[in-house]
């Protein structure tokens, strides 16, 4: 469809553009009506239906984009997923450390078993063997957690692609909701539920000396 | 023919705790000359530098996996008859078949116990 806009209509549109602040609703309706009457000769009923569908689809996409932006997928990749990965890495590190401590203690006990009366030494060695067997768990849990971490990384890549695709919408949403960017402690005191943080990652955890110093600061 | 308990045994696993567990269990069984590697390529280097009587290897390691190590061993003229036991959490049938096709002597699924380890060692090496 290639419709040529009549010069008279072009002139009226230009005149309106020059005084956009003062144009009345009636004037706009009149121009739109004139525009539509000019187009009718070129548009079939099927085309109009198609344009209506496209317009509806466009509105749907715009709404969907706004709703997805409101979900803040950028927070998922910036905060939630890295935090989850760090927690899982901390589990692997902590279980490895604990397992090594258990094994070291068992090795000491096994060496001491050689100095015990034979019957007792045999019982101790048997128990130590059972502990060695049980310590298999560290390898198995470590491998399972690695699989979860890899799954999280895959999700992160997909969400990153989503964030890249919706970048403008997210920026608009953040600009429209600036209060959500403020750190929680600036907004309000944490609630009891918010204080249930669970164990901190090793680098984030306060040392006992720091806690003692904090307590002493209240005196 | 009895097993030479003084043979060099190479254990390969990327988890240090697992290396420690296997070493301790082997020690209980009388094997005192145990070396360690944390992936297939490091293991292959050790195998080419020193004479070993047995390899016990994990599967899932980087950069060289246990199955790749096994294939390298079987392709090496000097190492091809090396007894090779896989100890792994990979328990799917397809894994066991792939390992068997690559020439593994036996296969232990993690978590395992000392009795299973001894049974497999006897199967591969003979009584001790």
Interface residues (C-beta under 8 A of the other chain):
Chain A: X96 X99 X100 X103 X106 X107 X110 X125 X129 X132 X133 X135 X136 X137 X138 X139 X140 X142 X143
Chain B: X13 X15 X16 X17 X18 X20 X21 X24 X25 X28 X60 X89 X110 X111 X112 X113 X114
